[in-house]
Amino acid sequence: MSNVDIPNEVDLTGGKRGVVGRVDVPGGELAYEERGSGLPVVFVHSAGADRGMWRPTIGLLHDRYRCIAVDLFGFGDSSVPTSRFSDFRALLALCASLRLEKPILAGNSLGGLTVLNAAIIEPTVPAGLVLLAAFAGGWTYSAELVEATTKLRTIAADQGADEALEAEIDLWLYNGRDPSAIAPETRSYVRSARRNSAEKNIDHTLREPMESLSMLDRVSVPTAIAIGEHDFDDFTQIGRLLQAGIRDSTLMTVAAGHFIPLEAPDVVAEMIDDVAARATLHG
């Protein structure tokens, strides 16, 4: 594991960079970025971003938490596995390597799935969870979402991969909203992060699956769940299932799309404060 101090320059997300490190875990190497001290909070990004999506939120929290944003395999600066791999087992290995005591685990979409699965297989590791537009194993995508992703494949076949990638970014970022709803620098960030992961060309079929929805009773820590008002209905339905299945959980709707940390970092920061307070009472 190595750490390199990076100047506090402002990036496309509007947040400042922290100290970057790498850690060897089963399946490869994970990169992470750290700011602050105190109760540890580990942030895991969506499939349309990388660790940079958390910098605005971390800017609101680093004065009272040890904030660690992780790049999953095949994203950001982490390695690309060539054989079967597990995001959630790698995340747990990172927590162990960094000697994190009872961290709060926060995740958006794929990141939400990752922290949820980590809490299912190792329920004593986290102090609490924050699940933002989270996916969950065992969910069958709706016809609406299947049709939308099918159109992306058609664009790729007819117009090329670059046009398909631009359409994919617009689909997940706007989902029918006027582009003026999102700051141009936010789209620039998502475009940069998504292009980087596309170039890495990770084989997602190698990812270890888990039927999360059938095992929610194993989650035993305070959990805050948020769904985006402008997101696909799939994630609204998943959020409701998560809230129904996790005992000590809350559910809220945020005026945002799928990338809640980019659109509402202040709300995410408040959710983390809430989970931290509940975890103190819980533990």
Secondary structure as the mmCIF struct_conf table of DSSP 4:
data_model
#
loop_
_struct_conf.conf_type_id
_struct_conf.id
_struct_conf.beg_label_comp_id
_struct_conf.beg_label_asym_id
_struct_conf.beg_label_seq_id
_struct_conf.end_label_comp_id
_struct_conf.end_label_asym_id
_struct_conf.end_label_seq_id
STRN STRN1 SER A 2 VAL A 4
STRN STRN2 VAL A 10 VAL A 10
TURN_TY1_P TURN_TY1_P1 LEU A 12 THR A 13
BEND BEND1 GLY A 14 GLY A 14
STRN STRN3 LYS A 16 LYS A 16
STRN STRN4 VAL A 19 VAL A 25
TURN_TY1_P TURN_TY1_P2 PRO A 26 GLY A 27
STRN STRN5 GLY A 28 ARG A 35
BEND BEND2 GLY A 38 GLY A 38
STRN STRN6 LEU A 39 VAL A 44
TURN_TY1_P TURN_TY1_P3 ALA A 47 GLY A 48
HELX_RH_3T_P HELX_RH_3T_P1 ARG A 51 TRP A 54
HELX_RH_AL_P HELX_RH_AL_P1 ARG A 55 LEU A 61
TURN_TY1_P TURN_TY1_P4 HIS A 62 ARG A 64
STRN STRN7 TYR A 65 VAL A 70
HELX_LH_PP_P HELX_LH_PP_P1 ASP A 71 LEU A 72
TURN_TY1_P TURN_TY1_P5 PHE A 73 GLY A 74
BEND BEND3 PHE A 75 PHE A 75
TURN_TY1_P TURN_TY1_P6 GLY A 76 ASP A 77
BEND BEND4 SER A 78 SER A 78
BEND BEND5 THR A 82 SER A 83
STRN STRN8 PHE A 85 PHE A 85
HELX_RH_AL_P HELX_RH_AL_P2 ASP A 87 SER A 97
TURN_TY1_P TURN_TY1_P7 LEU A 98 ARG A 99
BEND BEND6 GLU A 101 LYS A 102
STRN STRN9 ILE A 104 ASN A 108
TURN_TY1_P TURN_TY1_P8 SER A 109 SER A 109
HELX_RH_AL_P HELX_RH_AL_P3 LEU A 110 ILE A 121
TURN_TY1_P TURN_TY1_P9 PRO A 123 THR A 124
BEND BEND7 VAL A 125 VAL A 125
BEND BEND8 ALA A 127 ALA A 127
STRN STRN10 GLY A 128 LEU A 132
BEND BEND9 ALA A 133 ALA A 133
TURN_TY1_P TURN_TY1_P10 GLY A 137 GLY A 138
HELX_LH_PP_P HELX_LH_PP_P2 TRP A 139 SER A 142
HELX_RH_AL_P HELX_RH_AL_P4 ALA A 143 GLN A 159
HELX_RH_AL_P HELX_RH_AL_P5 ALA A 161 TYR A 174
TURN_TY1_P TURN_TY1_P11 ASN A 175 GLY A 176
BEND BEND10 ARG A 177 ARG A 177
HELX_RH_3T_P HELX_RH_3T_P2 PRO A 179 ALA A 181
BEND BEND11 ILE A 182 ILE A 182
HELX_RH_AL_P HELX_RH_AL_P6 PRO A 184 LYS A 200
TURN_TY1_P TURN_TY1_P12 ASN A 201 ASN A 201
HELX_RH_3T_P HELX_RH_3T_P3 HIS A 204 LEU A 206
STRN STRN11 ARG A 207 ARG A 207
HELX_LH_PP_P HELX_LH_PP_P3 GLU A 208 PRO A 209
HELX_RH_3T_P HELX_RH_3T_P4 SER A 212 SER A 214
HELX_RH_3T_P HELX_RH_3T_P5 LEU A 216 ARG A 218
BEND BEND12 VAL A 221 VAL A 221
STRN STRN12 THR A 223 GLY A 228
TURN_TY1_P TURN_TY1_P13 GLU A 229 HIS A 230
BEND BEND13 ASP A 231 ASP A 231
HELX_RH_AL_P HELX_RH_AL_P7 ASP A 233 GLY A 245
BEND BEND14 ILE A 246 ILE A 246
TURN_TY1_P TURN_TY1_P14 ARG A 247 ASP A 248
STRN STRN13 SER A 249 VAL A 254
BEND BEND15 ALA A 255 ALA A 256
BEND BEND16 HIS A 258 HIS A 258
HELX_RH_AL_P HELX_RH_AL_P8 ILE A 260 GLU A 263
HELX_RH_AL_P HELX_RH_AL_P9 PRO A 265 HIS A 282
#
